[in-house]
């Protein structure tokens, strides 16, 4: 890839991260209010917006656990779960295929070099169990395992299956228990 195109891609990625952080931290009330207004007018459109947010979330490196509470406000638990998992799988596939173009390699290699080296060693021995465990553990960034799987040549189907199982379990807990807690509080 030409250096100029690589720099532009990296700049767009940084802009997406900055925008995501800004809207999540400084303007969360506006985002929440706009989603509630949108869901009152059309649950289908609000669900589509939620899904798109889930798909691009991985590029901002914001964990999905920050997006889930928005869906609790207007989606049924089953639809919420399916849209969340769909967004995670799309985001994971994008990161797997495009991590080199987005220069995530340099980011993860410099910021998390010891973690990347340890994950690479583990993945060489037990690919699927490591991806499942990593995806399930709430403090581990799933986006990192997608990058490592792509750089090691782990099959995309195997990686997505592992993410589906790991994230599926933890997201089901978040969504279905969160809905129960929300209905108890309201």
C-alpha positions, 0 to 999 in steps of 0.5 A, spaced: 500 500 500 502 506 498 505 510 504 500 516 502 494 512 502 496 508 509 497 515 512 490 517 510 487 510 512 491 511 519 488 518 520 481 516 518 482 510 524 484 515 529 479 520 527 474 514 528 477 513 535 477 520 537 469 521 535 467 515 538 471 517 545 468 524 544 461 521 543 461 516 549 464 520 554 462 527 553 456 526 549 453 520 552 446 523 554 445 526 547 447 519 544 442 516 548 436 521 547 437 521 540 437 513 540 431 513 544 427 518 540 429 514 534 427 508 537 420 511 539 419 513 531 422 506 528 425 500 532 427 497 525 431 503 524 434 504 531 436 497 531 439 498 524 443 504 527 445 499 533 447 494 529 452 499 525 454 502 531 456 495 533 460 493 526 464 500 527 465 499 534 471 494 533 475 500 529 474 505 535 477 499 540 471 501 545 469 494 548 462 492 546 460 492 554 459 500 553 454 499 547 450 494 550 446 498 555 444 503 549 440 496 546 437 495 553 433 501 552 429 499 546 430 492 544 427 486 546 433 481 549 433 476 543 433 481 538 438 485 542 443 479 543 442 477 535 444 484 533 450 485 538 453 478 536 452 480 529 456 487 530 461 483 534 462 478 528 462 483 522 467 487 526 472 482 528 472 479 521 474 487 519 479 487 524 482 480 522 482 482 514 484 489 515 488 490 521 495 491 517 491 496 513 489 500 519 496 499 522 494 496 528 500 491 528 504 497 530 499 499 535 498 492 538 506 491 538 508 497 541 502 498 546 501 491 548 508 487 546 508 482 552 501 480 551 501 479 543 508 475 544 504 471 550 498 470 545 502 468 539 505 462 543 498 460 546 495 460 539 500 456 536 498 450 541 491 451 542 487 456 537 480 455 538 480 454 546 484 460 546 480 464 542 473 462 546 477 464 553 479 470 550 473 472 547 469 470 554 474 474 559 471 481 560 477 484 561 481 482 555 480 486 548 477 481 543 479 486 538 486 484 540 485 477 539 482 478 532 489 482 530 493 476 532 489 471 529 490 475 522 497 476 523 498 468 525 494 466 519 489 462 524 483 460 519 477 466 519 472 461 520 475 458 527 477 465 529 469 467 528 467 461 531 471 462 538 468 469 538 461 467 537 462 462 543 466 466 548 462 473 546 456 469 545 456 467 552 458 473 556 453 478 551 448 473 553 449 474 560 450 482 560 443 482 556 439 477 559 441 479 566 441 486 564 434 486 562 432 483 568 435 488 572 432 493 568 425 491 569 426 490 576 428 497 577 423 500 573 
